[in-house]
Amino acid sequence: MLYYFLIILFYLCFLYFAQKNVKNGLYLVCALLPTYLIRFSVFGIPATLLEGMIIILFIIWLIKEKISLNPLIWLKNLKNKNEEKNAIPKLLRWPIILLLIASTISVFVSPDLRNALGIWKAYFIEPIMFLLIFVYNIKTSAEIKNVIKALGVTALAIGIFAVIQALTGALIPNAFWAAEATRRITTFFGYPNANGLFLIPIVFLTLGSLATEKKLIWQIISRLVVTLSVIAIICTHSTGAVLGLVAGLLAIVLFYKKTRLPVLISCFFVLLIFTFSPAIQNKISNSLFLASQTRLPLVPTDLQIRSQIGRETLTMLSARPIFGAGLAGYQTAVAPYHVNKHIEIFLYPHDFFLNFWTETGLLGLLAIIWLLAGFFRLAAKNPNILTFSAIWAIIALLVHGLVDVPYFKNDLAILFWIIIGIVIILNNKEMCQSG
């Protein structure tokens, strides 16, 4: 009873805070994305503290703006070509609609309707609800930077916790990860990879915000956010996270003319070394050999596991290419193709595009590719440092997503749409100024 009393008290405080100013409610949601970890049920329906905040904020926004709940009117407005009535640019309208359609179909394809509905609600409906609140209420670069600062507050807390865990091993739930020789930080997420997935986009958004920050206190805080986040990412010992971080940093130096040529020359020489060094060639050959094995040893490498996941997933998709496995259906669908019984079947294939294909079918895969293409085209129309930071964040996310799951989690889904929303808002701002 005390648990539910505290949750209700929190929501009452949030309601009071958000109804005074929707923007402040939005900033608070951004600062509290990991509260999806606080779970409860309402009449037997699973819920999280995060989704409750999003629903409350969405209702407040609808009431304040006197927006109809009629879905036909929403569809009409989404298709509306009048940019004053529709904050979603036409480049992104149909991909978003298509993604919602694909995810809805995938609910009924799934072998587990209850879990599928939960995923549909948490990873598609609520993030799109948040996107609408975001793009209709945040109008200026200063307000975008406030959103990034709110995300940075959480990243700072994670970074501090990560440093404590790295030094002491405290509160790491897995004994292997807690041991000094094999230590991997988990913070309050409970496992290492979640930290890298959450922090990497925030690092690059913060770097963009820092570039134009005039207040000394926020310059200091932003530098701390970046520094501690990078330390936390390194302390996860996640190869995918480090690759994502490196990809984002390469994107930064390639964007600037002063560093572009030296970096390209350096990359050329590195490529030559990789091409002609016998030691490196042998290492690559060994890695490719290990990755090609379908029967894995009792203690396989991460490369072997990821490669086998990809093979099993593609085999499964060859049998059901149109609809995939359905939401929450991957483990069931891939089980007949799972060769190594001593290795668990993961929730997702651990590849950004395969994740969408298995969960939302071919239609969902096409939708997310279309959406990303629209995102980059929209960003190219309005080159500025905040736009660039969103591009860097997406590039890092996609590279990390080659071997992990950077979308299908409550906080990560919201974070993905925040990045998309930043480019939308900057595009709308530019259009208003040019108009």
N, C-alpha and C positions, 0 to 999 in steps of 0.2 A: 504493500500500500504506500509506503514512504517513497518508493521508486516512482510510482505513477504520480504521486503528489508533487514531487520535484519536477517531473516532466511537464505537468500541467502548469505549475508555477513559472517554469521557464517560458512556455508558450504564451502565457499571459503577459509576461514582461516583453517578450518579442513582439506580440501584437500591439502593445502600447507604444513600443519604440518605433515599429514599422509604420503604424497608421499616421504617425506624426510626419514621417518623411519616408517615402518608398525607397529613395536612394540609400538612406542610412540602413534600412532593412536589407537592401541588396548587398551593401558593404559587409554587413554582419554575416550574411550567408557565406560570402566569399571567405571570410576569416574563419568560418567554422565548417568548412567542407568535410573534415574528417569526422564530424559528429554522426555520419552514417553508421559509425561503429556502435552508437548508442541505440539499441534496438528494443522494441516492445511490440505488442499486438493490440489492435482495436477490434473487438468482436471477432477475434480469431484471425484477423487479417494482419500479416506482418507489416511493420512500419519502422521507420528510423527517425531520429530527431531531425536530421537534415531534410528529409522529404516533407515533414510537417511544416518546417519553416518555409519551404518553397511554396507549398499549397496555401499557407496563410498569406504570404506575400503576394501570391498571384490573385487571390480573392480580394485583398485590399486594393491592389492595382485596378482590377476590373471595376470595383465599386467606385473608386475615386475618379476613374476615367469614364464611368457610365458605359462600359463596353458590354455588349450583349453576349450571353452564353450560348446563343444559337449556333451550332456548328456550321450550318449552311452560310450564315453571315460571315463566320470566320474564314471559310473557304473562299467566299467572294472577295473578302478583303485581302486574303493572301494572294489572289490572282490580280488584284487591282493594280493597274499600271500607274495610277496617281501616286507618286513617291511621297507626297505629304500624308497620305492615308496609310501607306504601307512602308514600314521601315525596313522590310526585308528586300534587298535589291533583286531585280528580276533574274540576275545570273544565278541566284541561290534558291529562288522560290520553288521551282520544280524539283530540284534534287532533294530539298527538304521534304516536300510532299511525297516524293517517291520513296524516301527512306521511311517515312511514317507508314505508308501503305505496305511496304515490304516487311517491316517489323510487325505490323498487325496481322498480315497473312501468316507470318512465322509463328505467331502464338498458336494458331490452329494446326500448324504442321507438327508442332512439338509433341513428343510423347508424354510430356508432363505439363498439363494445362495450368495447374496452380503456380508452379515455379515460373513458367513462361510468362504468365500475366504479371508476376512480380518483377521480372526482368524488363518486360515491355514498359511497365510503369516507371521503374527506377532509372532505366538507361535511355529511354526514348521520350516518353511523354513528359516527365518532369524536367529533363534537361531542355526540351524545346519550350516548355512553359517558362523556364528561367531565361532562355535566350530572348523570348518576347519581352519579359520584364526588363531585361538588360538593354536591348536596343531601342526600346521606346522611352526609357527613362534616363539613360546616360547619354549626354549630348556633346560633351566637350572633352578635349584632351586631358584637362585637369581632372575630370571625373573618371576617365579611364585610368589615370595614374592612381587615383584613390582606390580603385578596384585592385590594381596591381599591388599597392601598399597593403591592402587587406589580406591578399594572398601571401604577401611577404611576412606578415605577422605570424601566420601559421608555419611558414617555412622556417622562420627564425626559431620558433618553439621546437620544431622537429630537429633542427640543426643542433641546438643546445642539448637536447635529449640524446642525440646521436653521439656527440662528443663525450658525454658522461658514460654512455654505454661502451664506447670504443675504449675508454680508459679503464673502466671498472668491470664491464660485463654484466652490470646490474640490470635486472628486469628483462633479460633476454630469455624467452620461454624455452628455447631449444638448447639442450646441454652442449651439443656439438658447436652451435653458433656462439655460445657463451664462453667456451674454452678459449684461452688466450691465443693459442696457436692457430685456431680456425675461426676466430671471432668475426661475426657479421652482425652489424647493428640491425635492430628491428623497429625501434621506437614503439609508439603505441599502436602501429599497424599490425604488429605481431609476426611479420616476416620481412626479409630484407628488400625484395624487389619492389614492394609497394612504395618504399621511400623514394627510390630513383624515379619511378613512374610519375610520382606526384611532384617531385622537386625540379626535375629537368626543365619542363616548360616555364616554371616560375622563375628559374635562374635567368632565362633569356628575356622574359618579359620585364624583369627587374633591371636588367642591363639597359634595356631600351628606355625605361622610365628614368634611370639614374643619369643617362646622357643629357637630359634636359632639366634635371632637378636643381633648383636654386637654393633651397633651404638646407643649411648645413646639417641639421639633425637628421633629416631624411637621407642625405648623402651618406652619413655614417651608418644609419640603419640599413640602407640598401646594400652598402658594401658588406656589412655583416651578414645580411641575408644570402648574398651570393657566396661569400667565403664559407660560411657554415654549411650551406646547402651542398657545395662542391665537396667539402670534407665528408658530409653524410653520404653522398653518392659514392665516393671512393670507398668508404667504410662498409658499404653494402657488398663489396666485392662482386658486383654484377657486371659481367663483360658487356652485356647489352646496354646497360646504363652508361658505362664509360664510352662506348661507341656512339651513343646518342649525344653525349656531352661533347665529344670530339667533333661530331658532324655539325652540331650547332656552332661551335667555335670556328670551324672551317668556313661555315656560311657567313659568319661575321667578317672574317678577314678577307673573304672574297668579295664582299659587298663594297668594301672601301678600296678606292683606286690606288692609294698609297701602299697598301699591303697586298693587293691582288697579284701583281707580277712576281714579287719575291716568293709568295706562297705557291703559285703555279710552278715556278722554277724548282722550288724545294720538292713539290709533289712529283715532278718529273724525275728528279734525281733519286727520290725514294723508290719510284717505280723501277728505275734502272737497277737499283740495288736488289730489289725483289726479283727482278728478271734474271740477273746474272750471278747472284750469290748462291753457291751450292748448298750452304747450310740452311738458308731460308727456303730454297727450293725443296730440300729434303723435308723440312718441317711442314711445308704446305702439302707435299705429297702424302706424308703420314697423316695429316689432318683429314685430307680428302679420303684416304683409305678408311680411317676410322669412321668418317661420316657416311661412307657407303655401306657399312655393315648393317644388316637387318636383324641379326641375332646378337643382342648386346650382352656384354659381361655382367656379372652381378653388381659391379660398381662402375657403371658407364660414365663417360665424360658428359658435360652439358652439351657439347657439340653433337655427340652421338644421340643423345635424347631428343634434342631439337630436330635433328635430321630425320629420325625415325618418326617423330610426331608428324612432320611434314609429309612423309611418304604415306603413312596410314591415313592421314586426312585427305590427301589427293585421291587415294584409292577409294575411300568412302564417297568422296564427291563425284567420282566418275560414275558411281552407281545412282546418285541422286543429285545431278548438277543444278537443276532448276530451283528446288526448294531447300537444298541443304539439309541440315539436321533439325532446323527449327530452334527457336529460343529454348535454352536449357536442355537441348536434345543431343548435344555433341557426344557426351560420354556414352549414351545409349547407342547412338548411330555408329560410332567408331569401334565399339566393343568387338564386333565380329572380325574386324581387321587388325585387332591389337595382337601383335606377335609375342612380345616379351611380357609374360604374365607377372614377372617379379617387379615390374615398373608400373606405377599407378597411371591411370588414364586421367589426364588433366581436364579441367573444366573447359578449356579452350585450346585451339591449336598453337597458340603462342606465335602468331604472325598477324599483323594488323589486317591485311586483306583477306587472309584465310579465315580469321575470326568473323569478319562480316559475311563472308560467303557461307560459312557453315551455319551461322546464327540467323541470317536474314535472307539467305538464298541469293541467286544470281541477280535478282532485282535490287537487293540491298547492296551487293557489291558494286553494281553499276551506279547506284545512287551515291555511294560514298566516294567513288572515283570522280563522278560528275561534280559533287560538292567540292572536293579538293581542287579540281581544275578551276571551278568558279571562284574559289577562295584566292588562288594565285592570280587569276586574271583581274579580280577586283583589287587585290593588293597592288598590282602593277600600275593601276590607274592613279594611285595616290601614294607616291613614295615619300615617306617621312620616317623618323626614327621609331615611332611606335608601331607603324606598319611593318617595318623591318623586323622589329622584335617579335611580332606575331609570326612572321615568316620563319625566323630562326627557331622559334618554339615548335612550330609544326614540323620543320625539317628534322629537328632533334627527336621529336615524338615519333615520326615515321621511321627513322633509322633505328631507334630503340625498339619500335614496333615490329621490326623484322624478326625479333626473337622473343617478344613478350606481348603483353595484353594492355595497351595503353588507353583503351576506351571502356571495356566492359567491367566497370566498377563504378559505384555511385559517384565518388568524388572526381574520378577521371573523366566520366561522361560530361559532368558540369564544366570541368576545366577545359575540355575540348571545345565546348560551345562558347566559352568565354573568349577563347582565342579567335574563333570564327567571328564572334560578336564584335570584337575590337576592330577588326577590319571593316565590318559592316558600318559601325558607328563613324569611323574616320571617313569612309566613303560618303555616307549621308551628310556629314559635316562639310565635306569639300563641295558636294553638290549644292548645298544650301548657300554656301559662300559664293560659288560661281553663278548661282541663280540670282 
